[in-house]
């Protein structure tokens, strides 16, 4: 759900931000939202309870090994067909 947010920003900053948003083919609101998403990413986010996303969160573990794609493929095929 989106909500309205009122900000007080210097005129020059607003003009630069508008030009920047135009150059990226997005609205100023989208630009601000992208910035806020990036700035708050480290605080973590949990999807709303009961949603599909909340049930899937954590279902897939990230591969943190230093193996190459070929090595991982070989291992997966060996595990499947061995």
Contact map, one row per residue, 1 for C-alpha under 8 A:
1110000000000000000000000000000000000000000000000000000000000000000000000000000000
1111000000000000000000000000000000000000000000000000000000000000000000000000000000
1111100000000000000000000000000000000000000000000000000000000000000000000000000000
0111110000000000000000000000000000000000000000000000000000000000000000000000000000
0011111000000000000000000000000000000000000000000000000000000000000000000000000000
0001111100000000000000000000000000000000000000000000000000000000000000000000000000
0000111110000000000000000000000000000000000000000000000000000000000000000000000000
0000011111000000000000000000000000000000000000000000000000000000000000000000000000
0000001111101100000000000000000000000000000000000000000000000000000000000000000000
0000000111111100000000000000000000000000000000000000000000000000000000000000000000
0000000011111110000000000000000000000000000000000000000000000000000000000000000000
0000000001111111000000000000000000000000000000000000000000000000000000000000000000
0000000011111111100000000000000000000000000000000000000000000000000000000000000000
0000000011111111110000000000000000000000000000000000000000000000000000000000000000
0000000000111111111000000000000000000000000000000000000000000000000000000000000000
0000000000011111111100000000000000000000000000000000000000000000000000000000000000
0000000000001111111110000001000000000000000000000000000000000000000000000000000000
0000000000000111111111000011000000000000000000000000000000000000000000000000000000
0000000000000011111111100000000000000000000000000000000000000000000000000000000000
0000000000000001111111110000000000000000000000000000000000000000000000000000000000
0000000000000000111111111111001000000000000000000000000000000000000000000000000000
0000000000000000011111111110000000000000000000000000000000000000000000000000000000
0000000000000000001111111100000000000000000000000000000000000000000000000000000000
0000000000000000000111111100000000000000000000000000000000000000000000000000000000
0000000000000000000011111110000000000000000000000000000000000000000000000000000000
0000000000000000000011111111011000000000000000000000000000000000000000000000000000
0000000000000000010011001111111000000000000000000000000000000000000000000000000000
0000000000000000110010000111111100000000000000000000000000000000000000000000000000
0000000000000000000000000011111110000000000000000000000000000000000000000000000000
0000000000000000000000000111111111000000000000000000000000000000000000000000000000
0000000000000000000010000111111111100000000000000000000000000000000000000000000000
0000000000000000000000000001111111110000000000000000000000000000000000000000000000
0000000000000000000000000000111111111000000000000000000000000000000000000000000000
0000000000000000000000000000011111111100000000000000000000000000000000000000000000
0000000000000000000000000000001111111110000000000000000000000000000000000000000000
0000000000000000000000000000000111111111000000000000000000000000000000000000000000
0000000000000000000000000000000011111111100000000000000000000000000000000000000000
0000000000000000000000000000000001111111100000000000000000000000000000000000000000
0000000000000000000000000000000000111111110000000000000000000000000000000000000000
0000000000000000000000000000000000011111111100000000000000000000000000000000000000
0000000000000000000000000000000000001111111110000000000000000000000000000000000000
0000000000000000000000000000000000000011111100000000000000000000000000000000000000
0000000000000000000000000000000000000001111110000000000000000000000000000000000000
0000000000000000000000000000000000000001111111000000000000000000000000000000000000
0000000000000000000000000000000000000000101111100000000000000000000000000000000000
0000000000000000000000000000000000000000000111110000010000000000000000000000000000
0000000000000000000000000000000000000000000011111010110000000000000000000000000000
0000000000000000000000000000000000000000000001111110110000000000000000000000000000
0000000000000000000000000000000000000000000000111110010000000000000000000000000000
0000000000000000000000000000000000000000000000011111011000000000000000000000000000
0000000000000000000000000000000000000000000000111111111000000000000000000000000000
0000000000000000000000000000000000000000000000000111111100000000000000000000000000
0000000000000000000000000000000000000000000000110011111110000000000000000000000000
0000000000000000000000000000000000000000000001111111111110000000000000000000000000
0000000000000000000000000000000000000000000000000111111110100000000000000000000000
0000000000000000000000000000000000000000000000000001111111110000000000000000000000
0000000000000000000000000000000000000000000000000000111111110000000000000000000000
0000000000000000000000000000000000000000000000000000000111111000000000000000000000
0000000000000000000000000000000000000000000000000000001111111000000000000000000000
0000000000000000000000000000000000000000000000000000000111111100000000000000000000
0000000000000000000000000000000000000000000000000000000001111110000000000000000000
0000000000000000000000000000000000000000000000000000000000011111000000000000000000
0000000000000000000000000000000000000000000000000000000000001111100000000000000000
0000000000000000000000000000000000000000000000000000000000000111110000000000000000
0000000000000000000000000000000000000000000000000000000000000011111000000000000000
0000000000000000000000000000000000000000000000000000000000000001111100000000000000
0000000000000000000000000000000000000000000000000000000000000000111110110000000000
0000000000000000000000000000000000000000000000000000000000000000011111110000000000
0000000000000000000000000000000000000000000000000000000000000000001111111000000000
0000000000000000000000000000000000000000000000000000000000000000000111111100000000
0000000000000000000000000000000000000000000000000000000000000000001111111110000000
0000000000000000000000000000000000000000000000000000000000000000001111111111000000
0000000000000000000000000000000000000000000000000000000000000000000011111111100000
0000000000000000000000000000000000000000000000000000000000000000000001111111110000
0000000000000000000000000000000000000000000000000000000000000000000000111111111000
0000000000000000000000000000000000000000000000000000000000000000000000011111111100
0000000000000000000000000000000000000000000000000000000000000000000000001111111111
0000000000000000000000000000000000000000000000000000000000000000000000000111111111
0000000000000000000000000000000000000000000000000000000000000000000000000011111111
0000000000000000000000000000000000000000000000000000000000000000000000000001111111
0000000000000000000000000000000000000000000000000000000000000000000000000000111111
0000000000000000000000000000000000000000000000000000000000000000000000000000111111
